[in-house]
Amino acid sequence: MISTFAAWLAFFLFAGTMTYAGIRDVVTMTISNRLVGALAAAYAILAPAAGVDLATISSSSLVAFAVLACTFSFFAFGWIGGGDAKLLPVAVLWLGADLALHFVLYASVIGAALTLVVLQFRHAPPPIVLQRHTWFNRLHAREPGIPYGAAMAPAALLLLPESHWFSAFI
């Protein structure tokens, strides 16, 4: 009984948090360290409570640490932001080692499309109605990067039904 409840809780917590992170990244161009830390801590609590076996937790953790090493290299080169560099491995941790490559590929494809849309958006004149909003001006400015959290969120949501969290329900 507790494992089913924990699996449902984990499923909706991860989906909601990733959605929030994606929206927040568009609005503020940041992904909070607290959000990423809370998501990692929630995994550490909910995975064993949901009955995720030690082998799955271990392989997910190992792959997440490898992804973290890669994303921090990307951050060091200035290719991605620090929040993106931390959120991506935590999402891999939640989705599992089996879906890690799929997640990175989905996030990359969605991120490429997002980049093209944002770059095109930045070349268009901004609508007067939206010019008074700080988040809009930040997104429209040419200096900041691309909010890749907005690409990671749908990639995670697309793969979540294939994860071990969803298999606990069937």
C-alpha positions in Angstrom: 0.0 0.0 0.0 2.7 2.5 0.9 4.8 1.6 -2.1 1.8 2.4 -4.5 1.1 5.7 -2.7 4.8 6.6 -2.8 5.0 5.8 -6.5 2.0 8.0 -7.2 3.4 10.8 -5.1 6.8 10.5 -6.9 5.1 10.4 -10.3 3.2 13.6 -9.7 5.9 15.4 -7.7 8.4 14.8 -10.5 6.0 15.8 -13.3 4.9 18.9 -11.4 8.4 20.0 -10.4 9.7 19.6 -14.0 6.8 21.6 -15.3 7.4 24.3 -12.7 11.1 24.4 -13.5 10.5 24.7 -17.2 8.0 27.6 -16.8 10.2 29.3 -14.1 13.2 29.1 -16.5 11.3 30.9 -19.2 10.1 33.6 -16.8 13.3 34.1 -14.8 16.1 32.4 -16.9 17.1 30.6 -13.7 16.6 27.2 -12.2 16.8 27.3 -8.4 19.4 25.2 -6.6 16.7 24.6 -3.9 14.4 23.1 -6.5 17.1 20.8 -7.9 18.2 19.8 -4.4 14.6 19.1 -3.2 14.0 17.0 -6.3 17.2 15.0 -5.6 16.2 14.6 -1.9 12.7 13.5 -2.9 14.1 10.8 -5.1 16.3 9.5 -2.3 13.2 9.3 0.0 10.5 8.2 -2.5 12.5 5.6 -4.6 13.0 3.2 -1.8 9.5 3.9 -0.4 8.0 3.1 -3.8 9.8 -0.2 -3.9 12.4 0.8 -6.5 15.1 -1.9 -6.2 18.7 -1.1 -5.2 20.1 -2.0 -8.6 17.8 0.5 -10.4 18.6 3.2 -7.8 22.4 2.5 -8.2 22.4 2.5 -12.0 20.3 5.6 -12.1 22.7 7.3 -9.7 25.7 6.3 -11.6 24.4 7.5 -14.9 23.2 10.7 -13.3 26.7 11.4 -11.9 28.2 10.8 -15.4 25.6 13.2 -16.9 26.5 15.7 -14.1 30.2 15.5 -15.1 29.2 16.2 -18.8 26.8 19.0 -18.0 29.3 20.8 -15.8 31.9 20.6 -18.6 29.2 22.2 -20.8 28.6 24.8 -18.2 32.4 25.5 -17.9 32.5 26.2 -21.7 29.5 28.5 -21.4 27.2 26.3 -23.5 24.5 25.8 -20.9 23.5 27.6 -17.7 24.3 26.3 -14.2 20.7 25.4 -13.4 20.4 23.4 -16.6 23.6 21.6 -15.7 22.1 20.5 -12.4 18.5 19.8 -13.5 19.4 17.5 -16.4 21.2 14.9 -14.2 18.5 15.0 -11.6 15.9 14.3 -14.3 18.1 11.4 -15.5 18.2 10.1 -11.9 14.4 10.2 -11.7 13.8 8.7 -15.2 16.4 5.9 -14.8 19.5 4.7 -16.6 17.4 3.0 -19.3 15.8 6.2 -20.4 18.8 8.5 -19.9 19.9 8.6 -23.6 16.3 9.0 -24.7 15.8 11.9 -22.3 19.0 13.6 -23.5 18.0 13.2 -27.1 14.5 14.4 -26.6 15.7 17.4 -24.6 18.2 18.1 -27.3 15.7 18.0 -30.1 13.2 20.1 -28.2 16.0 22.4 -27.1 17.1 22.9 -30.7 13.5 23.8 -31.7 13.2 26.1 -28.7 16.5 27.8 -29.6 15.3 28.5 -33.2 11.9 29.8 -31.9 13.6 32.1 -29.3 16.2 33.4 -31.8 13.4 34.1 -34.3 11.3 35.7 -31.5 14.3 38.0 -30.5 14.5 39.3 -34.1 10.8 40.2 -34.3 9.6 43.5 -32.9 8.1 42.9 -29.4 4.3 43.3 -29.0 3.6 46.5 -27.1 1.2 44.8 -24.7 4.0 42.5 -23.4 6.8 45.1 -23.3 5.9 46.1 -19.7 6.5 42.6 -18.4 10.1 42.0 -17.1 10.1 38.3 -18.0 9.1 39.1 -21.6 11.9 41.7 -21.9 14.4 39.3 -20.4 13.4 36.6 -22.9 13.4 39.0 -25.8 16.8 40.5 -25.0 19.7 39.1 -27.1 22.2 38.7 -24.3 20.8 35.9 -22.2 20.9 32.3 -23.2 18.1 29.9 -24.0 15.8 28.6 -21.2 16.6 24.9 -21.7 14.6 24.0 -18.6 11.6 24.6 -20.9 13.0 21.8 -23.2 13.8 19.4 -20.4 10.3 19.6 -18.9 8.4 18.2 -21.9 11.1 15.7 -22.6 10.8 14.4 -19.1 7.0 14.3 -19.3 7.1 12.4 -22.6 9.3 9.7 -21.1 7.7 9.5 -17.6 5.1 7.0 -18.6 7.9 4.7 -19.8 9.7 4.9 -16.5 9.8 2.6 -13.5 7.4 5.0 -11.7 4.6 4.3 -14.1 5.2 0.5 -14.1 4.4 0.5 -10.4 0.7 1.3 -11.3 0.2 -1.5 -13.7 
